[in-house]
Amino acid sequence: MTGARDDVLTPEAAGVRVGDAADRIHVVLPPRYCPLPTAAHPDTALLNARAATWLHGYGLCRKGAQRVRMAGNDCGGFYGRILPGAPAERLQLAVDWCVLMFAFDDLYCDEGPASMRADNFTEVATRLLRVLEAPGAAPVTGDGDPFLAAAGDLAARCRAAGTPVQVRRVIEGHRAWFSGVLWEFGCRLRGRTPSLDDYAPLRQHTAAGTATTSWMEIVDGAEIPGRALRAPAVRALEELAFTTAAFDDDLFSYGKEHWLAARAPRPPRCRLNLVDILAAERGLGLDAAMEAAVDLCNRLTLRFVQLRDHVLPTACAPLARHLGHLSRLIRGNLEWGLRAGRYTNPDGRHPAAVTTTGSFTSTAPREGAPPAIPSIAWWWDRF
């Protein structure tokens, strides 16, 4: 095991411990194999400050716990790790989108009573999607829904900064995200924890995968040729990158989810987290399930690196930059999630209620057959 970097919490002894005492939970993750680049944007603080001012201007997250949670999301730190060399004025568009979508996620998607109200979600999500699709579908300012007003501003800025193809990719990314969230609602309303084979291919969508990466392309500026993106190996790389990042989300959000579940009026019967799904499907205890989850993330990371190195020599310049962004996404997302107040202060009222400790290792996982997950096994095809 390598020593921890300055930007990752210091690791303790190997193993996993979840302690629950005095309203605090501590999760220790096994070491992650992640030999990918990392950097931070020099204007992270400014990006976050501007995003907060922009969001508050629409009357959103201005007071109390919502304001604390918004600040703790550190969206500038998230996108700044993916695009550390981007011009701040272009990166601001992605950061503003990120703060708005986290607020949307918290209010309409997966926490508290909202996690069981598919009707509320579908009403807002369909309107939001139409705002992105159609110029002038909602006013940039006004007395209407503040989410739609803010989304209208983002949509106008998106069309000004991106090509028509890039704008369409943003819209389709949101459509995929919202369909994934509806699948989650179905699981929760039936009280059914999904199988790993169902969960694995959908996790990239429930975590807003292509919606997130589509903004990366607009910030970068260069349009990636459609033929390049449609190539099977590139499709596999995109799915690998965001599925790995989303599974890492399951690791560093594990403590937060259990902190909130312990305080819910009724404990949820449906678990939408990689660790819990592995525990239920394979009959594992917590430590073994966490080890299995990290091992899967390590194997996905290794496959991403192998396939990326296969594609890069013949990639056009825009695609090569895109693959670089995906590489930084995997490492940067993990570093961001281990620090973000979104996961350490679950409800905006209990700072440091959850601590997740992680580290990196230079030891690669075993190579061999793909994981026994048929829905994603094609990532190991010979392209």
N, C-alpha and C positions, 0 to 999 in steps of 0.2 A: 504494500500500500504506500502510495506517495504521500508526502506531507501536504497539508491543506494549503491552498492559495490564500492570499490576503482577502480575496473577495468571496470566500466561502467559509462558513462557520467551521471552527476547529473540530476535527473528529475526536470522538472518544473511542473506547475499546470497541473492537468489532462486535457486531450483533445489533439487535433492535430492542429498544426498551420504550414502552409507552407508559409513562407514569402519570397518574391522575391524582393530584393532591393540591389542596387549597386553590381550586379552580385553574390548575395549570396542567398542561400535557406536554411531555417531552418525547419526541420521536428521534431515534438515531438510525440513519440509513446506512446500509452496507455501501462500500465504496463503488462509485460509478466509473466505468471505463468510458472516457470521452476525450480522445486525442484530437480535439478540434480547436480552432483559433478562438481567442477571446479578446475583447477590447471594450472600452466604454466611450461614449460620445463626450466630448469636452463640455458641451452645453446642456448636460442633463438637467441641472437645476433650473436653468432658464426655460427649457422645454416644458418642464413640469409646472413652473409658475405661470407660463403663458396659457397652458392647457386649463389650469384651474380658473384663471380669469375668464377665459372663453366660456367654460362650462357654467360658472357662476352668473355670467351675463344672460343666460337663459333661465335663471332661477333654479338651477339644479345643484344639489349637493352643497348648499351654501352654509348649512348650520349643523351643529351637533355631530352625531355619530356618522351621518352620511358624508359630511365634510372630512372627518378624520379618515374614513375608509377610502374616500377618493384620493386624498393625499398619500395614503399608504400604498396605493396601487403602483406608484412609481412607473407610470407608463413611459416616461422619458427614459428611464433606465432599461425598460424592456426593449423598446425599439432602438434605443441608442446602442445596445449591445449587438443588434443585428446589422445596423447600418452606422457604424461608428465614424465613418468619414463623410456622411451625407451632409449637404448644406442644411443648416438648422431650419431655414424658412421652408424647405420642402419636407423635411422630417416632421415639422410641426403638424402637418396634415394628418399623418399616421398617428401621432401622439394624441391629437384631439379626438380622432375617431376612437382610439383605445379608451380614453377616459369616459366617453359617452357610452360605449358598448359595455364597459364594466358596470356602469350605473344601470343600464338597461338589463343586464344579466342579473344583477342583484335584486331588482325590483320585479322582474317579470318571468324569470326563468327557473332558478333552482334553489331558492332559499325560503324557509318558512312557509306561510300559507301560499305564497306565489308559486311554489313548486308543485302545487296540486291544481292550479287554476289555468288550465290550457286555454280556456276561453279568453281570459285577459291577454295571454301571450299572443294568441293568433290575431286578435283584433289589432294590437299595437304593431306586431311584426309585419302583417300584411300592408298596413299603412306606411310603415317605415320603408318597406321594400319598394312601394310605389313612388315614394319620394325620391329614392335613389334612381329609379327607372325613368321617371318623367320630369323633365325640366318644368319648374313652376307648379309641381303638384302640391307643394306646401310653401307658405311664406318663409323667408329667411328670418323675419322677425314678426311679432304680432302676439295676440292674446290666445292663440290656440295651444295645442299640446306642446310643451317645451321640448320634448324629445323630437317631435317632428320638425319643429322650427330649427333645432340644432342640426338635425339630419339634413334639412334643406340647405343649410349653409355648407355642410360638408359635401353634399352632392354638387353644389355649384362650384366649389373649389376643386373637387375631383375632376369635373369636366374641363375646367380651365387648365389644370396641370397635366392631365393624361390624354392619351389618344382615345378615339372611339373604341378601339379594341380593348385597351386597358380599362376603360370605364365599364365595358360589358363584363370583363372578368371580375371587377369589384361586385357588380350586381349578382352575377352567378355565384360568387363566393358567399354572399349573404343568403342566397336562396338555399345553398347546400347547408349552411349553418342552421338556418331556421328549420329545415326538414329534419336535421339531426336532433334539434331540441324537441321537436314534436315526438320523435321516437322515444326520447327520455321521458316525456310526459306519459306516454303510453305505458312504459315500464313502471313508473311510480303509481299511476292510477290503478294498475292491475296488481300492485304490490309484488312484482316479479323481478328478481335479480337476473339479468340476462346471462347467457352463456358467454364464455370468452370468445368463441368463434363469431358471435353476433357483435359483441362489444368492440373487438379489435378494429374492424374496418370502419365502424361508425365513430370511433373516438375522435378521429381527425376532424370530423364534421361537427360533433357536439362541442368541440373546443374552438370552433370558428377558424379552422385551418386555412382553407383557400381564401376566406375573407381577409385574414391576416396577411397572407403572402401576396395577395393582389395589391395591397397598399405598398408593399416593398417595391414592386415593379414601378409604380407611379413615382415614388420617391427617387428611385434610381434614374428614371427618365427614359431609358431606352426600352422600346417595345421588343419583347421576345417573340421571334417568329412562331406562329402557330404550329408550323410543321415540327419545330424543335420541341415545343411543349407537349405535342401529341405523341412523340416517340415513346414507346413502351418503357425504355430504361429511364427516361426523364420523369414519366408519370410515376414510376416506382420510387424514384428518388424523392419526389414531392410528397408522396404518401408516407414513405419511410421517415422523412424529416419531421413532419408534423405529428405523425402518430407517436414517434419517440418523444417529442416535446410534450404531447398530451399525456402520455403515460408518466412522464416525469412530473407533470402537474398532479397526477394522482398520488405520487410519492410525497411531494412537499405540501399538498393540501390535505393529506390524510389526518393529521392532528386537528386541523380546523374543522373538518367534516365531523369528526367524532366529538369534538368539543360542542359543536352546535347540536348534534343529535342527542347528546346527553341532557340537553336543556329543552328539547322539544316536548310539547305536550304528549305526543305519542311517538315512540321510536319508529323510524321508517323501516318497513319490511323490505323495501327495494334498496339495494346497494349498487351505486354506479361509480365504482372505484376499482381499479385493477387489483389492488391488494385484496379487497374483500371478495371479489369475484374468484380469484385464484384460491382463496381460503375455502370458499363454499364449494367450488367445483372439484377441488382436489383433496378436500378434507384436511387442510393444513392449519396449523396454529399460526399465530401472528408473525412470529419470527421467521418461520419457514415461508409463509406467504410473501413477506417483504423481501426475503432473499430471492424467491422465484420471480417477483416483479422486477427487481433490479437486474437479475440475470437476463430477463427478456429485454429490458432496455439496453443492456450492454450488447446483446447479440444484434439488436436492431441497429445500434450505432456502428458496430463493426461492419455490418452489411452495407450501411449507407456509405461508409468510407471506401469500401471496396468498389462499390458500383460508381460512386462519384469519380474515383480515380480512373475507372474504365471509360467514363463518358467525357471527362475534361479534355483529353488531348484533341478531340475533334469538335469540341463545342465552339459555336460562334461567340463573339465577345459578350453580347447581352446575356446569353445562356450561362456563360462562364461566371459572370458577375452574380447571376441568380443563384447558381450553385454555391458560390461563396457566402451569399446571404443565408442560404439554408444551413450551411455548416455552422455559421455563427449563431443561428437560431437555436440549434440543439444545445450547444454549450451555454450560450447567453441566457436562454430561458431557465435553465437549471440554476445558474448563479443568481439570476434575478429572483426566482421563486424562493430560494433559501433565505433571502433577506427581506422580501416585500412585506410591508405591514398588512397587506391583504390577508396573509396567512398567519401572521403572529398575533394580530389583534382581530379575532374573528368577527366581532360585531361592532367594532369601533369604540367600544367602551371598556375593553379589558386588554390594555397593552401588555405584551409579552405573555399572554395567556397560553400561547403555543410556541414551542421552540422545536425546530427541525434542524438536526445537525447532519451535515453531509460532507463527503470528501471524494477525491478522485484517485483512481489507480491507473498505473501504466500497464497493468497486466491485462492482455486481451482475453476475451472469453473464448471458449472452445469453438472451433469451426466444425461444421458437419451438416447434417440435414437441417432443413428449415424447422422452426418450432412447429409443434403439432397443432397448428391453427390453420385449417384449410383456406379460410377466407383471405389470408394474407400470404400464403405460401408462394404465390407467383412472384413475389419480390426476389426470390432466389432463382428465378429462371435464368437461363443463359441467354442474355440479350445480344 
